[in-house]
Each structure stands twice: as structure tokens, then as C-alpha cells.
Amino acid sequence: VQLQASGGGLVQAGGSLRLSCAASGSIFSFNAMGWYRQAPRKERELVARITTGGRTNYADTVKGRFTISRDNAKSTVYLQMNSLKPEDTAVYCCNAALWDGRPAFGSWGQGTQVTVSS
């Protein structure tokens, strides 16, 4: 299982970031993919999910601000984050996502830190 997220950083509230996650082809080709985040002292949560056919769904807290997409040729999933808020601060990771949003694999690979200042 190979999952490598990148693109995080420090941004002011209201700003934007675009995250990328490269996955090994064996994971990517047959699975819906999800972006997850974990803030300090909180449980990991699913932020957005995209099926192999491009159907998407989002957590209520990010709906209308975040957009998930995938490039099947590059085995890469993206998360465009706009209108960022301090409560979006977390480590963001990607994984294959089951139908109910649970991560498919226990190995998470490298996440990327997103910090939003007020």
C-alpha cells in the first residue's frame, strides 16, 4: 500500500490550498478514494469521497468549500480547499474508502499538515 499526500502548509483564514495524494495503481484503479483529516485530540474523520466513476460526497463541515477530484491516469486524488477556516487545521491523508466511508486499508502513508491561522 503506497499513499503519499502533499500540498499542505500554513494559510490565513479565507485562503486556499490544493492537496494531492499519489496512490499505487493497485489501490487506485478499483476503489473509491477518500480524503481524511485528524485534528489534535480528535478522531480521524472522512472529509470527502470520490468513486471510480467520479461521484462525490462531502462532510457537511466542508460542503461548498472543498472539491475532491481524481486523475485515473496518474493514480492521484486531489482536494481543492477554498475559504479555509481555523477549524480545518489538521493532518490530511488519503486512503481507499469503503461504501460507508471507512478507510479500506490500515496503512496510511504520509499525510500533509494543513494549518489555518485566524
C-alpha positions as protocol buffer text, in pm:
chain_id: "A"
residue {
  index: 1
  type: VAL
  ca { x: 0 y: 0 z: 0 }
}
residue {
  index: 2
  type: GLN
  ca { x: 152 y: 329 z: -110 }
}
residue {
  index: 3
  type: LEU
  ca { x: -19 y: 657 z: -31 }
}
residue {
  index: 4
  type: GLN
  ca { x: 165 y: 989 z: -32 }
}
residue {
  index: 5
  type: ALA
  ca { x: -13 y: 1315 z: 39 }
}
residue {
  index: 6
  type: SER
  ca { x: 135 y: 1659 z: -31 }
}
residue {
  index: 7
  type: GLY
  ca { x: 42 y: 2023 z: -74 }
}
residue {
  index: 8
  type: GLY
  ca { x: -30 y: 2126 z: 283 }
}
residue {
  index: 9
  type: GLY
  ca { x: 102 y: 2437 z: 450 }
}
residue {
  index: 10
  type: LEU
  ca { x: 21 y: 2744 z: 654 }
}
residue {
  index: 11
  type: VAL
  ca { x: -251 y: 2971 z: 521 }
}
residue {
  index: 12
  type: GLN
  ca { x: -465 y: 3252 z: 657 }
}
residue {
  index: 13
  type: ALA
  ca { x: -836 y: 3207 z: 711 }
}
residue {
  index: 14
  type: GLY
  ca { x: -1020 y: 3254 z: 383 }
}
residue {
  index: 15
  type: GLY
  ca { x: -728 y: 3124 z: 180 }
}
residue {
  index: 16
  type: SER
  ca { x: -696 y: 2818 z: -42 }
}
residue {
  index: 17
  type: LEU
  ca { x: -481 y: 2510 z: -74 }
}
residue {
  index: 18
  type: ARG
  ca { x: -474 y: 2218 z: -314 }
}
residue {
  index: 19
  type: LEU
  ca { x: -374 y: 1880 z: -179 }
}
residue {
  index: 20
  type: SER
  ca { x: -255 y: 1587 z: -387 }
}
residue {
  index: 21
  type: CYS
  ca { x: -228 y: 1220 z: -300 }
}
residue {
  index: 22
  type: ALA
  ca { x: -47 y: 970 z: -517 }
}
residue {
  index: 23
  type: ALA
  ca { x: -158 y: 611 z: -469 }
}
residue {
  index: 24
  type: SER
  ca { x: -21 y: 289 z: -605 }
}
residue {
  index: 25
  type: GLY
  ca { x: -214 y: 176 z: -909 }
}
residue {
  index: 26
  type: SER
  ca { x: -340 y: -139 z: -744 }
}
residue {
  index: 27
  type: ILE
  ca { x: -518 y: 72 z: -481 }
}
residue {
  index: 28
  type: PHE
  ca { x: -642 y: 342 z: -709 }
}
residue {
  index: 29
  type: SER
  ca { x: -786 y: 159 z: -1005 }
}
residue {
  index: 30
  type: PHE
  ca { x: -1062 y: -35 z: -831 }
}
residue {
  index: 31
  type: ASN
  ca { x: -1150 y: 178 z: -535 }
}
residue {
  index: 32
  type: ALA
  ca { x: -1331 y: 486 z: -433 }
}
residue {
  index: 33
  type: MET
  ca { x: -1084 y: 724 z: -273 }
}
residue {
  index: 34
  type: GLY
  ca { x: -1126 y: 945 z: 27 }
}
residue {
  index: 35
  type: TRP
  ca { x: -957 y: 1236 z: 198 }
}
residue {
  index: 36
  type: TYR
  ca { x: -947 y: 1211 z: 576 }
}
residue {
  index: 37
  type: ARG
  ca { x: -824 y: 1450 z: 840 }
}
residue {
  index: 38
  type: GLN
  ca { x: -727 y: 1430 z: 1203 }
}
residue {
  index: 39
  type: ALA
  ca { x: -701 y: 1735 z: 1426 }
}
residue {
  index: 40
  type: PRO
  ca { x: -520 y: 1727 z: 1761 }
}
residue {
  index: 41
  type: ARG
  ca { x: -719 y: 1540 z: 2028 }
}
residue {
  index: 42
  type: LYS
  ca { x: -988 y: 1446 z: 1777 }
}
residue {
  index: 43
  type: GLU
  ca { x: -1074 y: 1131 z: 1589 }
}
residue {
  index: 44
  type: ARG
  ca { x: -994 y: 1092 z: 1223 }
}
residue {
  index: 45
  type: GLU
  ca { x: -1286 y: 1191 z: 1001 }
}
residue {
  index: 46
  type: LEU
  ca { x: -1377 y: 1150 z: 636 }
}
residue {
  index: 47
  type: VAL
  ca { x: -1378 y: 1484 z: 457 }
}
residue {
  index: 48
  type: ALA
  ca { x: -1461 y: 1384 z: 100 }
}
residue {
  index: 49
  type: ARG
  ca { x: -1503 y: 1072 z: -109 }
}
residue {
  index: 50
  type: ILE
  ca { x: -1499 y: 1008 z: -485 }
}
residue {
  index: 51
  type: THR
  ca { x: -1595 y: 688 z: -662 }
}
residue {
  index: 52
  type: THR
  ca { x: -1417 y: 540 z: -962 }
}
residue {
  index: 53
  type: GLY
  ca { x: -1694 y: 691 z: -1175 }
}
residue {
  index: 54
  type: GLY
  ca { x: -1649 y: 1039 z: -1028 }
}
residue {
  index: 55
  type: ARG
  ca { x: -1945 y: 1055 z: -792 }
}
residue {
  index: 56
  type: THR
  ca { x: -1859 y: 1266 z: -488 }
}
residue {
  index: 57
  type: ASN
  ca { x: -1982 y: 1325 z: -136 }
}
residue {
  index: 58
  type: TYR
  ca { x: -1861 y: 1556 z: 139 }
}
residue {
  index: 59
  type: ALA
  ca { x: -1876 y: 1607 z: 511 }
}
residue {
  index: 60
  type: ASP
  ca { x: -2127 y: 1878 z: 600 }
}
residue {
  index: 61
  type: THR
  ca { x: -1849 y: 2089 z: 751 }
}
residue {
  index: 62
  type: VAL
  ca { x: -1671 y: 2128 z: 415 }
}
residue {
  index: 63
  type: LYS
  ca { x: -1958 y: 2112 z: 168 }
}
residue {
  index: 64
  type: GLY
  ca { x: -1945 y: 2404 z: -73 }
}
residue {
  index: 65
  type: ARG
  ca { x: -1583 y: 2486 z: 16 }
}
residue {
  index: 66
  type: PHE
  ca { x: -1387 y: 2170 z: -74 }
}
residue {
  index: 67
  type: THR
  ca { x: -1380 y: 1982 z: -404 }
}
residue {
  index: 68
  type: ILE
  ca { x: -1242 y: 1633 z: -450 }
}
residue {
  index: 69
  type: SER
  ca { x: -1128 y: 1507 z: -790 }
}
residue {
  index: 70
  type: ARG
  ca { x: -920 y: 1224 z: -933 }
}
residue {
  index: 71
  type: ASP
  ca { x: -689 y: 1167 z: -1226 }
}
residue {
  index: 72
  type: ASN
  ca { x: -709 y: 799 z: -1307 }
}
residue {
  index: 73
  type: ALA
  ca { x: -416 y: 815 z: -1550 }
}
residue {
  index: 74
  type: LYS
  ca { x: -191 y: 946 z: -1273 }
}
residue {
  index: 75
  type: SER
  ca { x: -343 y: 743 z: -989 }
}
residue {
  index: 76
  type: THR
  ca { x: -378 y: 1070 z: -800 }
}
residue {
  index: 77
  type: VAL
  ca { x: -661 y: 1220 z: -600 }
}
residue {
  index: 78
  type: TYR
  ca { x: -686 y: 1593 z: -527 }
}
residue {
  index: 79
  type: LEU
  ca { x: -859 y: 1810 z: -270 }
}
residue {
  index: 80
  type: GLN
  ca { x: -915 y: 2174 z: -357 }
}
residue {
  index: 81
  type: MET
  ca { x: -983 y: 2362 z: -34 }
}
residue {
  index: 82
  type: ASN
  ca { x: -1126 y: 2714 z: -50 }
}
residue {
  index: 83
  type: SER
  ca { x: -1250 y: 2954 z: 216 }
}
residue {
  index: 84
  type: LEU
  ca { x: -1038 y: 2778 z: 474 }
}
residue {
  index: 85
  type: LYS
  ca { x: -1122 y: 2815 z: 841 }
}
residue {
  index: 86
  type: PRO
  ca { x: -908 y: 2764 z: 1153 }
}
residue {
  index: 87
  type: GLU
  ca { x: -1115 y: 2454 z: 1233 }
}
residue {
  index: 88
  type: ASP
  ca { x: -985 y: 2296 z: 911 }
}
residue {
  index: 89
  type: THR
  ca { x: -643 y: 2270 z: 1074 }
}
residue {
  index: 90
  type: ALA
  ca { x: -543 y: 1902 z: 1075 }
}
residue {
  index: 91
  type: VAL
  ca { x: -322 y: 1639 z: 919 }
}
residue {
  index: 92
  type: TYR
  ca { x: -481 y: 1533 z: 592 }
}
residue {
  index: 93
  type: CYS
  ca { x: -436 y: 1183 z: 447 }
}
residue {
  index: 94
  type: CYS
  ca { x: -592 y: 982 z: 171 }
}
residue {
  index: 95
  type: ASN
  ca { x: -698 y: 619 z: 155 }
}
residue {
  index: 96
  type: ALA
  ca { x: -924 y: 396 z: -42 }
}
residue {
  index: 97
  type: ALA
  ca { x: -1271 y: 450 z: 105 }
}
residue {
  index: 98
  type: LEU
  ca { x: -1535 y: 185 z: 161 }
}
residue {
  index: 99
  type: TRP
  ca { x: -1901 y: 247 z: 79 }
}
residue {
  index: 100
  type: ASP
  ca { x: -1968 y: 365 z: 434 }
}
residue {
  index: 101
  type: GLY
  ca { x: -1667 y: 596 z: 445 }
}
residue {
  index: 102
  type: ARG
  ca { x: -1441 y: 374 z: 649 }
}
residue {
  index: 103
  type: PRO
  ca { x: -1082 y: 355 z: 523 }
}
residue {
  index: 104
  type: ALA
  ca { x: -1008 y: 38 z: 331 }
}
residue {
  index: 105
  type: PHE
  ca { x: -651 y: -1 z: 449 }
}
residue {
  index: 106
  type: GLY
  ca { x: -488 y: 22 z: 789 }
}
residue {
  index: 107
  type: SER
  ca { x: -168 y: 166 z: 644 }
}
residue {
  index: 108
  type: TRP
  ca { x: -199 y: 540 z: 589 }
}
residue {
  index: 109
  type: GLY
  ca { x: 124 y: 652 z: 436 }
}
residue {
  index: 110
  type: GLN
  ca { x: 244 y: 1008 z: 472 }
}
residue {
  index: 111
  type: GLY
  ca { x: -8 y: 1279 z: 549 }
}
residue {
  index: 112
  type: THR
  ca { x: 24 y: 1653 z: 497 }
}
residue {
  index: 113
  type: GLN
  ca { x: -24 y: 1920 z: 762 }
}
residue {
  index: 114
  type: VAL
  ca { x: -272 y: 2199 z: 697 }
}
residue {
  index: 115
  type: THR
  ca { x: -265 y: 2492 z: 937 }
}
residue {
  index: 116
  type: VAL
  ca { x: -514 y: 2777 z: 906 }
}
residue {
  index: 117
  type: SER
  ca { x: -445 y: 3090 z: 1107 }
}
residue {
  index: 118
  type: SER
  ca { x: -718 y: 3329 z: 1215 }
}
